[in-house]
Amino acid sequence: MFCLSVNLTNIADLFESQMTDYNNTYLLVLFCIFAAAAAVQLFYYLFFYLSVYLKEPYDTKNSKQPVSVIICARNEAENLKNFLPSVLEQDYPDFEVIVVNDCSEDNSYEILGKFLKKYPNLRISTVNKDPKFSHNKKFAQFIGIKSAKNEILLFTDADCRPESNKWLEGMTSHFEEKVDFVLGYGGYISEKGLLNKYIRYDSVTIAMQYLGMAIRGVPYMGVGRNMSYRRSVFFRNKGFGSHNHIVSGDDDLLVNTLATGENTHIEFSQETHTRSVPSSSVNEWITQKKRHLTTAPFYKPRDKFLLITEPFTRVLFYSSLIILLSFLFLWQWVLSVFVIRLITQIIVFTLVHKKLNEPGLLAYLLIFDIFSPLINGIIFLSNNRIISGKNRWK
């Protein structure tokens, strides 16, 4: 009986030792994953995102070539009334503003008619509603591009306003011989409320990605609220080409297809930023976000890899952080790695937010950083079909 008791005790001790060894091995592997995820995160912050702050302005000749500004509008009467004058009154010697009034059913035509009497550089292209023919925003954009008389095209939206009357000059000053694309920053108007804070945070984060990657020679997208390119490049490459059927993509897919590290410049100065009206409800923002995410599957494999890697490693970082701390496994090292990433993140965000003129977001950084991959992932997965251009325009 005594021998049996001793044997059972030994077996229990051996089992406990084996389980401890197994747990330690598992936690050690998890710590390696945690450290690797942190390293990838630091790479993105220091190589891509920080470059947005460190990038020096281009030495441009500022020849002030003739420019065509193109704005597509559908039922945007109030926004046209509020924001169009800031585009028409730019301090620039030779430019036209083409507003494509696309099947509007509000009083956009009357408002544009009043502006026509006041601004000789305004041109209007009207697309009338036809029940036999439905189309997306790209068709309206094509009409505007076709109507433009100048080689340099500058795009914004009806619900956008430039930050200054030097917007046009700054965005178009880059067009030297080998430059085909100029990518600018388009932020959102600051308002009260958590939704507005998150929309602005999301916009800045995306800007850090596409501007930083473009600086590093990997341009993958631009935003239609503030970008410019050559008319000849558009037509030489058959317009929107193979992605013409997709609702979105008039901006990002065009850049993804045609822009390179050699033919693309970035414009950073605050006087060339634009500000857009943000979504006023969660449902409205989700609908807009879903439409934007329909273009992601059509990016180049290289770009999809770079864009997926950052949020994926962020999820790994926070998940493994929680598990490791709950077991107090190498907790001093775990906290040290977390603090290093957090300090780097705060410094980079502070510098870039200042450059992009986005104050008031730093206090929300950590909570938004944790939950944004989950939010974007849920929205992306809910997009189980490509939205047809027959159903939505914008």
C-alpha distance (Angstrom), angle and dihedral (degrees) to the residues before:
residue distance angle dihedral
M1 . . .
F2 3.80 . .
C3 3.83 91.0 .
L4 3.79 91.2 50.8
S5 3.79 90.6 52.0
V6 3.80 91.6 50.2
N7 3.82 91.6 48.9
L8 3.80 92.7 50.4
T9 3.79 89.9 49.4
N10 3.79 91.4 50.7
I11 3.80 91.5 48.4
A12 3.81 91.1 50.0
D13 3.81 91.1 49.0
L14 3.80 91.0 48.1
F15 3.81 92.1 48.6
E16 3.80 91.5 48.7
S17 3.80 90.3 48.5
Q18 3.79 91.5 50.2
M19 3.81 91.8 48.1
T20 3.79 90.1 49.1
D21 3.81 90.2 50.5
Y22 3.82 89.7 47.7
N23 3.81 92.4 49.6
N24 3.78 91.9 46.7
T25 3.80 90.9 50.2
Y26 3.79 90.9 48.0
L27 3.80 92.1 47.9
L28 3.79 91.8 45.9
V29 3.82 90.3 54.2
L30 3.78 89.1 47.0
F31 3.80 90.4 50.9
C32 3.81 89.7 53.1
I33 3.81 89.3 51.4
F34 3.79 89.6 48.6
A35 3.81 92.3 50.3
A36 3.81 92.3 46.1
A37 3.81 91.5 49.8
A38 3.80 90.0 49.9
A39 3.80 90.5 50.6
V40 3.80 91.5 52.6
Q41 3.79 90.3 47.9
L42 3.80 91.8 51.3
F43 3.80 89.3 49.5
Y44 3.81 91.6 56.2
Y45 3.79 92.7 46.9
L46 3.79 97.1 45.5
F47 3.81 99.8 35.4
F48 3.80 104.7 34.5
Y49 3.82 110.3 15.8
L50 3.79 99.8 38.9
S51 3.81 89.5 51.9
V52 3.81 88.3 70.1
Y53 3.79 87.9 66.2
L54 3.79 97.8 36.4
K55 3.81 97.3 47.4
E56 3.79 111.3 111.6
P57 3.83 118.8 -139.7
Y58 3.78 115.8 -92.8
D59 3.78 117.2 -104.5
T60 3.81 95.7 -118.4
K61 3.77 127.0 178.8
N62 3.81 93.0 -139.0
S63 3.80 94.7 -146.5
K64 3.82 92.7 169.9
Q65 3.78 98.5 -132.9
P66 3.83 118.8 -168.0
V67 3.80 110.8 -82.5
S68 3.81 137.2 -161.0
V69 3.81 116.1 -150.7
I70 3.82 112.4 -156.8
I71 3.80 124.0 -159.4
C72 3.81 123.0 176.2
A73 3.80 115.0 -156.4
R74 3.78 135.1 -178.6
N75 3.81 116.9 177.5
E76 3.80 91.2 -18.5
A77 3.81 98.9 133.7
E78 3.80 96.5 134.4
N79 3.79 94.0 44.4
L80 3.80 92.1 47.6
K81 3.78 89.4 51.4
N82 3.81 92.4 50.2
F83 3.81 103.0 37.4
L84 3.81 111.3 22.2
P85 3.85 94.5 78.6
S86 3.83 90.3 60.4
V87 3.82 87.7 59.6
L88 3.80 96.0 42.2
E89 3.80 92.4 49.6
Q90 3.80 97.4 55.5
D91 3.79 116.6 142.1
Y92 3.80 97.2 -115.2
P93 3.82 131.5 119.6
D94 3.82 102.7 -135.8
F95 3.79 123.7 22.8
E96 3.76 142.1 122.3
V97 3.80 128.4 -152.7
I98 3.80 115.7 -144.8
V99 3.80 116.0 -164.6
V100 3.78 113.8 -168.2
N101 3.80 104.1 -153.3
D102 3.77 97.8 -157.8
C103 3.81 114.8 -163.1
S104 3.80 93.2 -47.3
E105 3.80 116.2 179.8
D106 3.80 97.5 -171.0
N107 3.81 127.2 72.9
S108 3.82 95.0 -75.6
Y109 3.82 90.9 121.4
E110 3.82 92.6 56.5
I111 3.80 93.0 47.6
L112 3.80 92.1 48.0
G113 3.78 89.4 47.6
K114 3.81 90.3 58.1
F115 3.79 91.0 48.9
L116 3.81 90.5 50.7
K117 3.81 89.9 63.1
K118 3.80 92.0 51.5
Y119 3.81 103.3 38.2
P120 3.83 118.6 48.9
N121 3.83 91.6 -171.2
L122 3.82 92.5 62.7
R123 3.80 119.4 102.6
I124 3.78 126.2 -178.0
S125 3.79 128.8 -154.1
T126 3.80 113.2 -169.5
V127 3.80 123.6 -156.8
N128 3.80 110.5 -163.7
K129 3.77 121.6 -146.0
D130 3.79 115.3 -99.7
P131 3.84 118.6 -174.7
K132 3.81 89.1 -154.2
F133 3.80 93.9 55.4
S134 3.79 126.3 50.9
H135 3.78 122.7 -179.5
N136 3.77 144.1 172.1
K137 3.80 132.3 -123.5
K138 3.79 92.2 -83.8
F139 3.79 90.8 69.4
A140 3.81 90.5 54.2
Q141 3.79 89.3 46.8
F142 3.80 90.4 51.2
I143 3.81 90.1 52.3
G144 3.80 89.5 52.9
I145 3.79 93.5 47.8
K146 3.79 91.4 47.1
S147 3.81 90.1 51.3
A148 3.82 94.6 48.9
K149 3.77 115.6 107.9
N150 3.81 96.2 -164.5
E151 3.80 132.4 75.4
I152 3.82 95.7 -134.5
L153 3.82 113.4 70.6
L154 3.81 124.2 -167.0
F155 3.80 120.5 -168.4
T156 3.77 134.4 -157.5
D157 3.81 137.6 145.8
A158 3.77 132.2 -102.7
D159 3.81 91.1 -114.1
C160 3.83 92.6 54.1
R161 3.76 133.2 93.0
P162 3.81 127.2 -167.2
E163 3.79 115.5 -119.3
S164 3.82 91.5 -127.3
N165 3.79 143.9 -0.6
K166 3.83 87.9 -99.1
W167 3.82 93.0 68.5
L168 3.77 94.7 100.3
E169 3.79 94.0 45.7
G170 3.79 94.0 49.7
M171 3.79 96.6 45.6
T172 3.80 95.3 47.8
S173 3.80 99.1 39.9
H174 3.82 91.4 85.6
F175 3.80 98.4 66.8
E176 3.75 102.3 113.8
E177 3.79 122.6 151.5
K178 3.82 98.6 -74.0
V179 3.81 99.1 34.0
D180 3.82 116.5 102.1
F181 3.82 102.3 158.1
V182 3.80 134.3 42.0
L183 3.80 117.1 -172.0
G184 3.80 119.7 -158.9
Y185 3.78 136.1 -179.0
G186 3.78 121.0 -94.9
G187 3.80 113.7 -172.2
Y188 3.79 133.4 172.9
I189 3.78 130.3 -104.6
S190 3.81 111.4 -96.5
E191 3.80 113.8 -115.6
K192 3.79 137.0 160.1
G193 3.79 121.9 -81.9
L194 3.80 140.4 60.3
L195 3.82 93.6 -93.9
N196 3.79 91.0 59.1
K197 3.80 90.4 48.9
Y198 3.79 91.2 52.0
I199 3.83 93.9 45.8
R200 3.79 89.8 52.3
Y201 3.81 92.0 45.2
D202 3.81 90.2 50.4
S203 3.80 90.8 48.7
V204 3.81 92.8 50.0
T205 3.81 92.5 46.7
I206 3.80 91.5 51.7
A207 3.82 89.6 47.0
M208 3.80 91.0 51.9
Q209 3.79 87.4 54.7
Y210 3.79 101.7 45.9
L211 3.80 96.0 36.7
G212 3.81 93.6 43.4
M213 3.79 93.3 47.1
A214 3.82 91.1 47.5
I215 3.81 89.8 52.2
R216 3.80 88.8 52.6
G217 3.80 90.9 52.2
V218 3.81 97.8 -97.4
P219 3.83 107.2 103.8
Y220 3.79 108.4 178.2
M221 3.82 105.9 160.9
G222 3.77 148.1 -2.0
V223 3.79 132.9 -161.8
G224 3.79 121.8 -109.4
R225 3.79 89.0 -138.0
N226 3.79 89.6 73.7
M227 3.79 123.1 7.7
S228 3.78 138.7 111.0
Y229 3.80 136.8 -157.7
R230 3.78 143.0 160.0
R231 3.80 120.5 -81.0
S232 3.80 91.1 -141.9
V233 3.82 91.8 55.9
F234 3.80 90.2 53.9
F235 3.80 94.9 52.8
R236 3.79 95.7 36.7
N237 3.80 88.3 60.1
K238 3.82 94.9 44.7
G239 3.77 96.8 -102.3
F240 3.78 115.9 -94.7
G241 3.79 89.6 -7.5
S242 3.78 119.9 -179.8
H243 3.81 94.4 4.2
N244 3.80 95.9 54.0
H245 3.82 91.4 111.6
I246 3.82 93.8 59.6
V247 3.81 115.9 95.3
S248 3.78 94.8 -137.2
G249 3.78 127.7 34.4
D250 3.79 100.9 84.1
D251 3.79 84.6 123.1
D252 3.82 113.5 20.3
L253 3.81 100.4 35.8
L254 3.79 91.7 46.6
V255 3.80 90.1 53.7
N256 3.80 91.7 42.2
T257 3.78 90.4 54.5
L258 3.81 102.3 41.1
A259 3.81 110.9 18.8
T260 3.80 122.0 95.2
G261 3.77 136.2 177.4
E262 3.80 89.2 -99.9
N263 3.83 101.1 47.9
T264 3.82 99.0 40.8
H265 3.80 130.7 84.2
I266 3.81 130.5 -175.7
E267 3.81 124.8 -137.1
F268 3.82 114.1 -154.1
S269 3.79 110.1 163.9
Q270 3.80 114.0 121.1
E271 3.80 92.7 -128.4
T272 3.82 88.7 64.5
H273 3.81 96.4 52.5
T274 3.78 121.1 108.5
R275 3.81 127.7 -146.2
S276 3.79 123.8 -147.4
V277 3.78 133.7 -163.7
P278 3.83 106.7 -99.6
S279 3.79 125.0 -136.1
S280 3.78 111.9 -84.3
S281 3.82 97.2 -150.6
V282 3.79 137.7 37.1
N283 3.82 92.2 -119.0
E284 3.79 91.7 52.4
W285 3.79 91.5 50.0
I286 3.83 92.8 47.1
T287 3.81 90.4 51.2
Q288 3.80 90.4 50.9
K289 3.80 91.8 45.9
K290 3.80 92.0 49.9
R291 3.79 90.6 53.4
H292 3.80 91.5 50.6
L293 3.81 92.5 48.6
T294 3.82 92.5 55.3
T295 3.80 88.0 79.6
A296 3.82 96.7 55.8
P297 3.85 96.4 84.8
F298 3.82 89.2 58.0
Y299 3.81 96.8 57.4
K300 3.79 120.9 109.7
P301 3.84 112.9 -84.3
R302 3.81 90.4 -114.9
D303 3.80 91.5 55.0
K304 3.79 94.1 45.1
F305 3.80 89.5 52.6
L306 3.81 92.6 50.7
L307 3.81 93.0 46.0
I308 3.81 95.4 46.7
T309 3.81 95.6 44.3
E310 3.81 96.0 63.6
P311 3.84 99.5 53.9
F312 3.81 91.2 36.9
T313 3.80 92.9 55.5
R314 3.81 89.3 43.2
V315 3.81 90.0 58.4
L316 3.81 89.8 47.2
F317 3.80 90.3 48.8
Y318 3.80 96.6 53.4
S319 3.83 95.2 37.9
S320 3.79 94.1 51.5
L321 3.81 90.3 42.4
I322 3.80 91.5 59.2
I323 3.82 94.1 46.0
L324 3.80 94.9 46.5
L325 3.80 93.0 48.7
S326 3.80 91.9 47.3
F327 3.84 88.2 58.8
L328 3.83 92.4 38.5
F329 3.79 86.4 -130.1
L330 3.80 110.2 168.2
W331 3.78 84.6 -26.5
Q332 3.80 94.8 169.4
W333 3.80 90.4 57.8
V334 3.79 92.7 42.4
L335 3.80 92.5 53.0
S336 3.80 91.0 45.0
V337 3.82 91.7 55.1
F338 3.81 90.8 45.7
V339 3.81 92.1 50.6
I340 3.82 92.4 47.8
R341 3.81 91.3 52.8
L342 3.81 92.3 43.6
I343 3.81 93.7 50.6
T344 3.81 90.9 46.8
Q345 3.79 90.0 48.4
I346 3.80 93.7 49.5
I347 3.80 92.9 48.0
V348 3.82 94.4 47.8
F349 3.81 93.8 44.4
T350 3.78 92.0 47.4
L351 3.81 92.7 51.7
V352 3.80 95.3 43.8
H353 3.81 94.2 42.9
K354 3.79 88.9 53.4
K355 3.80 91.5 50.3
L356 3.81 92.0 48.3
N357 3.81 91.7 42.8
E358 3.81 95.7 -121.1
P359 3.83 107.0 142.4
G360 3.78 126.6 174.7
L361 3.82 99.7 39.9
L362 3.80 103.0 95.6
A363 3.82 94.2 83.5
Y364 3.81 89.4 60.7
L365 3.79 96.1 43.8
L366 3.80 100.8 103.1
I367 3.80 97.8 44.7
F368 3.82 92.9 44.9
D369 3.81 90.4 45.7
I370 3.81 91.3 55.4
F371 3.79 98.5 45.5
S372 3.83 104.4 33.0
P373 3.85 95.4 80.9
L374 3.80 88.8 52.3
I375 3.81 92.8 47.5
N376 3.79 93.1 47.6
G377 3.79 91.6 44.0
I378 3.80 93.1 53.0
I379 3.81 92.0 47.3
F380 3.80 91.9 47.2
L381 3.81 93.5 48.9
S382 3.80 90.9 47.9
N383 3.81 87.5 58.3
N384 3.80 91.2 83.9
R385 3.77 92.9 155.8
I386 3.78 135.9 38.0
I387 3.78 108.1 -106.7
S388 3.78 108.3 -118.3
G389 3.77 119.6 -124.1
K390 3.80 87.0 -130.0
N391 3.79 91.8 71.6
R392 3.78 108.2 39.8
W393 3.82 136.1 32.0
K394 3.79 101.8 -176.0
